[in-house]
Amino acid sequence: MSKPIYRVSSISRPLDARYGSNRAVLMLLPLILIATAGWRMSTGESLMAAGFTGLGAMFAAFLIWALGRELDPDRNPGAFIAMAAVVPLVWLGNDLSLWTLAFVLMAVRVVNRTVGNPVKLGDMAVVLILAGLAVFRDGYSEMGYVAGLALALDAFLDRKRTLNLVGAMIAVAFSMWNLIELEGDLRALLLSAVEGMPQMMLYAALGILALGVVHALLLGRINSVGDATEEPLSGLRVRGGILIAALAGLAVLTEGEAGLMAGLGLYAAIAGVVLGRFWPGKA
């Protein structure tokens, strides 16, 4: 269905309240805000601090749900399973990286084209801004490479998108800056933080990413259509989007235990869609 937003953006997907799953999300989000804020106030937080924590939980829940829908466009349950994970994560005190979640969501949409239209110049700017925030604010040094790969993969699948390659080079430059600061020491960049992680945590994270790749391989035919074009989604592009999310998960891992804890929302989305495959009912 064509909406005015689709004229200016190919990665924005407004919630259409005519669909039951979207109505459920719109009802759950304020409940998550209230429940989280109430819980934090019961632990001694001030009203303002608890309110900000509740808002963070609400935005994280929405981003995780939206990412889950991108990773499995034909099935709703996985996205809701992922969404349900955000409340205990926040209640346990995890400060989730919202900018990074938003970046991964938009990078996946660049590749899988669930809206249906090719990425626009403004969309590319949004992805680059979010990638910059993920790299320089949230501290995920390798997210620039993930953004570059997403833009380059879109260009590879649609050879007319040559401008994407300029955006890809800008995104890669974000991460190259960190490598220059470390004087080209790849081990320090990629492995130093990982080596200090508890082994069980590392193996669990890698296991979730591996299951995400298996999910992509077993995805089968995609029945969903683009929001704006109403044309069938490309199975290759949807699988490419899952690959981008899995690589973002690896980028999170390179920042060690602290980076993984802040990036658990991404892992929740991947684990949720994997579990959603076993939910009874047809896609």
C-alpha positions in Angstrom: 0.0 0.0 0.0 1.4 3.4 -1.0 1.8 6.0 1.7 3.3 9.5 1.6 6.4 8.4 3.6 7.4 6.0 0.8 7.9 8.9 -1.6 10.8 10.1 0.6 12.1 6.9 2.3 12.5 3.3 1.4 13.5 2.2 4.9 10.7 3.7 7.0 7.8 1.4 7.8 5.0 3.1 9.7 2.8 0.8 11.8 -0.5 0.2 10.1 -3.1 -0.3 12.9 -5.4 -2.3 10.6 -3.2 -5.4 11.2 -3.7 -7.3 14.4 0.0 -7.8 15.1 0.6 -4.0 14.7 -2.3 -3.2 17.1 -0.8 -5.6 19.6 2.6 -3.8 19.4 0.9 -0.4 19.9 -0.8 -1.7 23.0 2.3 -3.5 24.4 4.7 -0.6 24.1 3.1 1.7 26.7 2.6 -1.3 29.0 6.3 -2.0 28.8 7.1 1.7 29.5 4.8 1.7 32.6 5.9 -1.7 33.9 9.6 -0.9 33.5 9.3 2.6 35.1 7.2 1.1 38.0 9.8 -1.6 38.6 12.7 0.8 38.6 10.8 3.1 41.0 10.3 0.2 43.3 14.0 -0.3 43.5 14.5 3.3 44.6 14.9 5.3 41.3 13.4 8.7 41.1 10.3 9.3 39.0 12.3 11.0 36.2 15.1 8.4 36.1 12.6 5.6 36.1 10.6 7.3 33.3 13.7 7.6 31.1 14.5 3.9 31.8 10.9 3.0 30.8 11.2 5.1 27.6 14.5 3.3 26.8 12.8 -0.1 27.3 9.9 0.9 25.1 12.1 2.1 22.2 14.3 -1.0 22.6 11.3 -3.3 22.5 10.0 -1.6 19.4 13.4 -1.8 17.6 13.8 -5.4 18.6 10.3 -6.3 17.4 10.8 -4.4 14.1 14.2 -6.2 13.5 12.6 -9.5 14.2 10.0 -8.8 11.5 12.8 -7.9 9.1 14.6 -11.2 9.8 11.5 -13.3 9.1 9.0 -11.3 7.1 6.5 -14.2 6.9 6.2 -15.0 10.6 5.1 -12.8 13.5 5.8 -15.0 16.6 9.6 -14.6 16.5 9.4 -10.8 16.6 7.1 -11.0 19.7 9.4 -13.5 21.4 12.3 -11.2 20.8 10.3 -8.2 22.1 9.4 -10.1 25.3 13.1 -10.5 26.1 13.7 -6.8 26.4 11.8 -6.3 29.6 13.9 -8.7 31.8 17.1 -7.4 30.1 16.3 -3.8 31.2 15.0 -4.9 34.6 18.3 -6.7 35.2 20.0 -3.4 34.6 21.3 -3.7 31.0 21.7 -0.4 29.2 20.9 -1.5 25.6 22.5 0.4 22.7 19.5 1.9 21.0 21.5 3.7 18.3 23.1 0.4 17.3 19.8 -1.4 17.2 18.4 1.4 15.0 21.4 1.1 12.7 21.1 -2.6 12.3 17.4 -2.3 11.6 17.9 0.2 8.8 21.0 -1.6 7.4 18.9 -4.8 7.1 16.1 -2.8 5.4 18.6 -1.4 2.8 19.4 -5.0 1.8 16.0 -6.8 2.1 13.9 -4.0 0.7 10.8 -4.9 2.7 9.3 -1.5 1.6 10.0 -2.6 -2.0 11.7 0.5 -3.4 15.4 1.1 -3.9 17.2 3.0 -1.1 17.0 6.8 -1.5 19.8 9.3 -0.9 18.2 10.4 2.4 18.0 6.8 3.5 21.7 6.4 2.8 22.4 9.5 4.9 20.3 8.0 7.8 22.2 4.7 7.6 25.6 6.6 7.7 24.5 8.8 10.6 23.3 5.8 12.6 26.5 3.9 11.7 28.6 6.8 12.9 26.6 6.8 16.2 27.1 3.1 16.6 30.9 3.5 16.0 31.7 6.7 17.9 29.0 6.9 20.5 28.1 3.3 21.3 31.7 2.2 20.8 31.2 -0.6 18.2 34.3 -0.1 16.1 33.4 -2.5 13.3 29.8 -1.3 12.6 31.2 0.9 9.8 32.3 -2.2 7.9 28.8 -3.7 8.4 27.2 -0.5 7.0 29.6 -0.5 4.1 28.8 -4.2 3.3 25.0 -3.5 3.5 25.3 -0.7 1.0 27.7 -2.6 -1.3 25.5 -5.7 -1.2 22.5 -3.6 -2.2 24.5 -2.2 -5.1 25.7 -5.7 -6.1 22.1 -7.0 -6.3 21.0 -3.9 -8.2 23.8 -2.6 -10.4 22.0 0.7 -10.9 22.7 1.7 -7.3 26.3 2.8 -7.9 26.0 5.8 -5.5 25.8 3.2 -2.7 29.5 2.5 -3.2 30.3 6.1 -2.2 28.3 5.6 0.9 29.9 2.3 1.6 33.4 3.9 1.4 32.3 6.6 3.9 31.0 4.0 6.2 34.2 1.9 6.0 36.2 5.0 6.8 34.4 5.3 10.2 35.9 1.9 11.2 39.2 2.5 9.5 39.7 5.5 11.7 39.7 3.2 14.8 42.2 0.9 13.1 44.5 3.9 12.3 44.4 4.9 15.9 45.5 1.4 16.9 48.4 1.7 14.3 47.0 -1.2 12.3 47.0 -3.7 15.1 44.1 -6.0 14.1 44.5 -8.2 17.1 44.0 -5.3 19.4 41.0 -4.2 17.4 39.3 -7.6 17.0 40.4 -10.0 19.7 41.7 -8.2 22.8 38.3 -7.7 24.3 37.0 -11.1 23.2 39.9 -12.9 25.0 38.7 -11.6 28.3 35.1 -12.8 27.9 33.8 -15.8 29.9 33.9 -18.8 27.5 30.3 -19.8 28.1 29.1 -16.3 27.1 31.2 -16.4 24.0 30.0 -19.8 22.9 26.4 -18.9 23.6 26.7 -15.7 21.5 28.4 -17.6 18.6 25.8 -20.3 18.8 23.0 -17.8 18.4 24.7 -16.3 15.4 25.2 -19.7 13.9 21.5 -20.5 14.4 20.7 -17.2 12.7 22.7 -18.3 9.6 21.0 -21.7 9.6 17.6 -19.9 9.8 18.6 -18.0 6.7 19.5 -21.2 4.9 16.3 -22.9 5.8 14.0 -19.9 5.2 12.4 -21.3 2.1 10.1 -19.3 -0.2 9.2 -15.8 1.0 5.5 -15.1 0.7 5.5 -11.5 2.0 5.3 -8.5 -0.4 6.8 -5.0 -0.3 4.8 -2.4 1.6 4.9 0.1 -1.2 5.2 -2.0 -4.3 3.2 -5.1 -3.2 5.6 -7.2 -5.2 7.0 -10.4 -3.7 10.1 -9.9 -1.6 13.4 -11.4 -2.9 14.5 -14.5 -0.9 18.1 -13.6 -1.7 17.7 -10.1 -0.3 15.9 -11.4 2.8 18.8 -13.8 3.4 21.2 -11.0 2.8 19.5 -9.0 5.5 19.9 -11.8 8.0 23.6 -12.0 7.0 24.0 -8.3 7.8 22.4 -8.8 11.2 24.7 -11.8 12.0 27.7 -9.8 11.0 26.5 -7.0 13.3 26.4 -9.6 16.0 30.0 -10.4 15.4 30.9 -6.7 15.5 29.2 -6.5 18.9 31.3 -9.5 20.1 34.6 -7.7 19.3 33.9 -5.2 22.1 34.0 -7.9 24.7 31.6 -8.6 27.6 30.5 -5.0 28.0 29.8 -4.6 24.3 27.8 -7.9 24.3 25.7 -6.9 27.2 24.8 -3.6 25.6 24.1 -5.4 22.3 22.0 -8.2 23.7 18.9 -6.7 21.9 20.4 -7.8 18.6 20.9 -11.3 19.9 17.4 -11.4 21.3 16.0 -10.5 17.8 18.0 -13.3 16.1 17.2 -15.9 18.8 13.5 -14.8 18.7 13.1 -15.5 15.0 14.9 -18.8 15.3 12.5 -19.9 18.1 9.6 -18.4 16.1 10.2 -21.1 13.4 8.9 -23.7 15.9 5.7 -21.8 16.7 2.6 -23.7 15.6 0.8 -22.4 12.6 1.6 -21.5 9.0 3.9 -18.8 7.9 
